[in-house]
Amino acid sequence: MIDAKVSGLVEPAAGGPVGSRRGLRGRPNFFSDTCFHAAVQEMGAIGLRVRLQPHPGSEPYGVLSGRTGSRFFLIPARPRAVSAGSLALVQPVRFAPRAAKGLATAAARLGLTGFLLPRKVHISGSRAFLRKTDCGAGHSAFLTGTPGPHRKLSVQLMDGAGRIKGYAKVSLAPAVHLLLAHEADMLRLLGAINLSSALIPRVLLNEMRTDVAVLATDTVRTTDARCLVDLHPLHLDVLEELATRTASEWARSGESLLVDWASQIQRIASHLSLPWRQRFDRALKVLAAEPQLIASRGLAHGDFTPVNSFRQGGRLCVFDWEYAGDGYPADYDLICFLDAVARLHGARPVALANILERRLQGLGRSLAEANRRLIAFFCVYALRGASRQPLLAGQVVDWSSADHEARILDSLLDRACAS
């Protein structure tokens, strides 16, 4: 049963309804945010109780808003080392936010968490959950998750010195239950392969009940670990070894990938706008002319971005394997990484297509390979975005990046036809 009730969290406050209050810097307050309340329900499902006011056994947590809102970090106010260690949950990739995080971490070590994070909730009941993970953690910090159909609660598990012992994901959504079960399977498979170029988390707890799914893993992450914000030889080493070691079971022909994608498009065709149906049809015809250019070499991570890996000594620690599989075209993970880096620099769609084509050519791909693999990448990416949306009778699906992907695909398809 879910113990945390939304009505228990949103307690009346003087000066008007809680939902009408605004947070720091004019951001909407977390009290009225639906993603925050969904995360509270997930915390309740694993035995935690979240309230605005202190209650028996509770500890105070500061609430930090993400840059875009609807994404909140719950940082324990004490002890100081744990407060500072909790900020490892915040993973900025731009210079200014990184500098701000460094200052916030230093302030937390000085005991200034209350000043930095005046908005608070009080949480109790975490000890029993931490014991189940069996990783030596006695404290936790929380991230409410990125809004969307696959949003989930993330928990950073720490000891009393603020050292990170592991991470957990918690969800009440059946679609996410499947992803977490899949990730657990992938982690076990990768553990058996024992990649020499990568460090892969080990499953600590994989609990699937009717109402809630929990996946906890260990980590080698330290509080000062940073993700690499541009392509590094370590990334290439991991992708090469992953493809080589999994080729015998996971490599796919271009023809078989195109059959799968055509089937996926057919399933949602009645919910796609006419321009998107035409765009997918055009892309599949272009790719079908030379399917060998997109044949995959092996297992793909599926979300290989700067924030899903970090350097640990001479190896790369790679996590978040919930989208891993064989349904991806050649160079999908490489393009995923390059695309994320280019977007960090604010590249617009047509310019982004140019940048990615040039970078792939610089890595030894021919112009035709670069173009077709980019077309395949953005088709798969768009299909994933569309398929995540509720398919309601008579309604056309839309997703946050649809316009961006449409313009990139149109540019790439025009080039393919002109060459």
Beta strands, then each sheet from edge to edge (+ up, - down):
strand 1: 49-51
strand 2: 59-65
strand 3: 72-76
strand 4: 120-124
strand 5: 139-143
strand 6: 153-158
strand 7: 164-171
strand 8: 198-199
strand 9: 203-208
strand 10: 213-218
strand 11: 309-312
strand 12: 315-318
sheet 1: 1+ 4- 2+ 3- 5+ 6- 7+ 10- 9+
sheet 2: 8+ 12+ 11-
end
